[in-house]
Amino acid sequence: MHFSNLPYSFFRVSSSSFGIGVKVKPASNFAPQPSTEPVKKPYQVSPPPGVSQKDLSPFYDNVRITSVQPPRSNSEISWLTLNTAQSLGSNLVDITGWKIKTNKSYVIIPRGISDYNPSNLTPASDIIFKSGDYAKIYSPTNQTLRNNLRLNKCAGYLNSQFTINPTLPNGCPNFSREEISTFPGACQSFILGLRSCQIPTPNQINSLSTSNNSCVNFLNLINYRGCYQKHRADANFFSNEWRVWLDQNIPLDKEHDRVLLLDRSGLLVNVFIY
């Protein structure tokens, strides 16, 4: 089926659920007054074949579907990746409520937590992209982490606290020799022998409890909470990557499909064909 054969209404999505035209309050780690207005392009963009100019989103090509993994079997996870384009510049774009539509059906991009506090009291808000951001969006998986979130340098510790599928990157900050240099040698050796993002078990901590109180106190902070409290103010604390798990399967064909990214008004942002 060609785009030219589709009625204009094909691109329209009901906007009543998403409050079109409402200004979105930015997440806490963004600039105080970001703009999520459409990017004003100094040139006339060329629509894909069979698509008219009026069917293009003001955000057309600012966000792109860059990879798609359909399920090869009933047990395999399907996913896709959304990336910002250079044309986004210094602008921000709110992708919550956008629709990912395939030849079969569609799913809607949900909300997420930009600053995942260990208290787990941070409410979800709209997912707002800035230049360089990207999101990996997965079909539902059997996991106990019930939040979509922006990754940060401590996120790997969450793999030990929750069942997460797929697991988060294990790239937690290293410990400096200076900060542990006053601990007994056995304690230092144990800390230096830990893998990145590995949380000591209670038995391991108890085995070192007689050596030094400072050692034990340090070991009790080797987890997401301790890492977050120590590194939250770091300039490079937040990642550009979001992880999103949908509450329904991405309706991707196992062999070939056309995937449309539509904004809240149902206008075309990007097309991916495989």
N, C-alpha and C positions, 0 to 999 in steps of 0.2 A: 504494500500500500504506500503510495507516495504522499508527501506532505500536501501537494497541490489538490489532492482529492479529499482532504479533510476539511470540514467546516470550521469556521473561526471558533465556534463554541468548543471545539476539541481541546483548545488550550486553556479554557476558562476553568478555574477552580473556585468553589464557593469560598468567599473570604469572611463570612460572618463569624467564624470561630476564632479568627485571629486578629480582629481589631485593626483592619487596614487603616493606615493613616495615623495610628497612635505612635507617639514617640516612645522609643524603648529606653528604659533606664540602663545605662552602661554597667557592665560588671566592674567589680571593685578595682581590678588591676589595670583598667584602661584609663586613658586620659580623661580629665574631668568632664569635658563637653564634646564627646565624639559626635560625628555626623554619620547617620546611616542613610542619608539622602542618596539617590541614584548618582552614579558617577557621570559627570558631564563629559562626553567625548568630543574632542575637537574635530571629529571627522564623522562621516556617515558610515555606519557599520553595514557590512554586506550580510544579509540573512542567508542561512543554508538553502540549498535548492528546494523549491516547493513551499517556502515559508515567506510570508509577506512581512514588510517592515512593521506593520501594526501589530504583528504577533510577537515581536521581540520585546523582552523585558528591558527596562532601563538598566538592569544589571547584566545584560547579555554579555557573555564571555568574560565577566569579571570573576566568576567561579566556574570551574570546569570539572567534569567527571574525567579523571585521568587513568583510572584502572577499574576493572570489574572482574569479579571472580564468581561465576555461577556455580551452583552445587553440582559436582560430578557424581554424587551418590546421595542417598537419603540421609547419611550420617555426616555429610560434609557441610561446613558453614559457608554461606554465601556472603559476600561483602563487596563494597565498592569504596573508592576514595574520591573525595572532593578536595580540590586545591584552589587557592586563590591565584589569579593571574596578575602579571605585572601591571596591567591596566587599572587595577584597584588603587594603586598608589597609596596615598595616606588616608584614604577613605576606609570606613568600616561598613560591613554589610551583615545584616541579621538574617540568618538562614533558617531559623526555627519557623515551622509552618510551610516551608517549601515542600514541593511534592517531587518524589522520584517515581516516574511513570514508565512502565514497560509495556510491551504489547499485550500482556496479560492483565495487569492491574497496577496498583500504585501503593506507595507508603508515604507517610508524612514525617519530615524531620522533627524530632521532639526537642525538648529543652535539655539543658545540662548544667553542671556546676563548674564555673570557671576557676574558682579558688576552693579546692577541696580541703576543708578544715577537718582535722582529726576528731573534732567534737561531733562531726556528722550532722551538725545543725544548720549548715548553710543550705538555703533553699535553692532549688533549680531555677534558672532564668534562661532567657533566650540565648542561643549560641550565636555569638557575634564574632565574625571573622575580621581580622586585620591582615594587612599584606604579609604573606609568608605563612599564614595559617593553613592547616589542612585537617580533614576529618576522615577517620576510617569508620565506616558505618557497617555494622554487622547485623545479620539475622539473629533472632534470639538464641542464646546459648544457655547451657546449664551452669549457672554461676550464682554466687551469693552476693556479689557486689551489685547493688540495685540502682546505681547512679551512672549517668553519662558524665564524663568529666574531661577537662583539659588536663593533660599530663603535666607533671613537674618533676624536678630532679629527685624527689623522694618517692615517687609513685611506685617504684619497684618493691618497696616494703609491703605494699598492699597485697602482693601475690601470696604472702604468708598469712595474711589476715582473712583473706576471702578466697573463694574459688572463682577464678577469672579465666575466661576462655574467649579469645586467646590471651595468654599472660601479657602483663605489661613489661616494658623494657627494664632490665635490671642494670641501671646505670646510676646508682646512688653515690653521693659524695664519699670520697675516701677520708680516712682519719689521718691526721698529721702525727708524725712521731712526737712532736713537741707536746701535744695535748695529752698524750698517754705516758710520757717519759718518766713520770714520778711513780707509776704503778709498779708492783712487783713484776719480775721478769716473766713469770708464768702467765700473768694477766695480759701483759703486752703481747706475748706470743700468741695467746688465744685470739685477741682482737685482730692482730695482723693476719691471722690465718682464716678469718671469716671471708666468705665470698661477698661480692657486692650485693647489697640489700638483704643479706642473711640476718635473721633475728635470732639471737641466742635463746636456747630453750631454758626453761626454769631449772632443769637438772644441771645444765652447764653453768648457769649463774651460781647455783648453790654449791657446786664443786669448787668455786673460787671465792666463796663468801668469807672464808677465814683469812684470806690473804690481805685484803685491804678494803675498807668501806668505800673509798673513792672509786676503786675499781668496780665494785658491785653497782654503785650508783651510775657509773658510766655505762655499764652493760645494760642496765634497765632502761636506758634512753636510746638504745640501738633498735629503733622501730620507726614507724611512720610518724608518730606523734613527736618523738624526740628530734627526728630529722627536720620535720616541719618547723618546730619551734626554733631550731638552730639556724635554718637556712631560708626561712620565708622572706626575709628582707634582702636576700641576694638579688642582684640585678638580673641574673640569668636563671632565676628560680623556675619560671614558667616555661613550658615547652610550647612550640607552635602546633603540637598535635592534640587533637581531640579524639576520644574514643566514645563511640555511640553504639548502643545496642537497642535495636528496635523491639517492639512488642509483637511483631508479626514478621513472617519471612519476606525478604525482598523477592518479589515475584519474577525472578530471572529465569529465562529459558536455558536449559542445559547446553544447548547447541549454539543458537544465534538469537540475538535480540536487538532492539533499538531502545535505548534508555534516554528519557527526556528529563531534564532538570527544569522544573517550572517554579516561578516565584509565587508569592501569596495571591497574586491576581491571576494566576494561571498562564502567565506569559513565559515564553521560552528563554531560558538562561543558557542552556548548553545541551548538546546532543552527543551521545556516545553509541556507536554501532559496533557490534562484534559478531 
